[in-house]
Amino acid sequence: MPRGTHKNSLDNLIHEGRPLKYDEPKKTRRLSVTESGWDNARQLIKSMGMSVSEFIEELGRGQVTVMRTQELEAIEDTIDSALLRQAIAEANNEFVSADQVLVDQGVTRAELDG
């Protein structure tokens, strides 16, 4: 048995008598990644309550979304600006509609509704 391979992991590839989760058997795959990349990915995936295998399966099936940090930061900045705009309006006893906040951020309702 290769180093780092647990007997139960290999047993999970054989589904005698057990129903398959996705109606097809799993196959062993290999990938190349740096040690720090692997360790960080495993830690992140573990914090999501998943195994690497489960994560990749769900990612491939569109059940998990991955976003680059820069994209997430841009979304956070937009949300922060919108919240600040509403807080300023409230402090000045003004009413600002959600649609107006979106316009201030350069986003339309149609874009959000997709």
N, C-alpha and C positions, 0 to 999 in steps of 0.2 A: 504494500500500500504506500503511495507516495507520501512524503513528509507533508504534514499540514492537512491531510485528508482524513476526515473522521469516518469510521465505518458506517455510522448512521447516515451520513451524507450520501454515501454510495448506495445504501439501501433505499434511500428516498428516490433514486433513479429507477428502481424496479418497483412496479406497481401491481404486484400479484395480489388480486383480491381487493385492492383498494381503488376507489374511483379516482380518475384523473381530474385534477382541478380544472383544466382547460380542454378536456377531451383530446389531448394529444400528449404523448410521452415527452419528458425532458431529455435533452442530450447534453453531454458534457461539452463545455466550450473552454477555450483558453484565451487569455488576453494578456497584453504586456502593459505594465504601468510601473511608475517609480514607487519606491517603498513609501515615501511620504504621501504620494497621491493615493495609494492603496489604503494606508492607515487612516488618512483623513476621510476618505470616502466611506470606509467601514464604520468609523466613529459616527459620521453624519447619518448614515443609513440605520445604524443601530439605534440612534436617538429617535428615529422615526418608528421604532418598534418592528423593523423589518430585517430580513437577511439580505445580503447582496443579491442572491439569486431571485428572491421575491421582488426586490426593487427593480432589477433589470427586466424581469418579466412584466411587471406592471408598467414600467416606462415604455416598453415596446408595445404594450396594448393600449397605451394612451390613458392609463389610469393614474399616472403620476406626471406632473409637469415640472420641468426644470427651467430655471430662469437664470441668466447671467447676472452677477452681482450688480453690474452697472445698470442694467435694465430695472432691477428691483429698486436701486437707489433713485432712479429717475421717477419711478412711481411713488416712492415715499416722499420725494420732494414735492411732487404735484399734490399729494394728499395733505402734506404739511402746509403748503401755500393756501390750499382751499380752506383748511381749518382756521388758519390765521385770518383769512379774509372774512370768514363768518364771525370769528371772535371780535374783530374790529367793528364789524357791522353791529353786532349785539351791544358792544360797549357804547356805541353811538346811537343806540335805540333805533337802528335801521333794520329793515327787513331785506334780506338778500335771498332770492330763490335759489334752489339747487341748480336750476338751469343757468342762472346768472353766474354762479360760482364756476360751473363748467366752462362757460364762455370766457370768463376771466383766465382760465387755465388753458384755453385754446382747444377745448374738447367739446364736441357736440353730443347731444343725447343720442343721435343716430349712430355715432361711432361707438358709444357704450353699449347700445342695444345690439350692435353688430350685425 
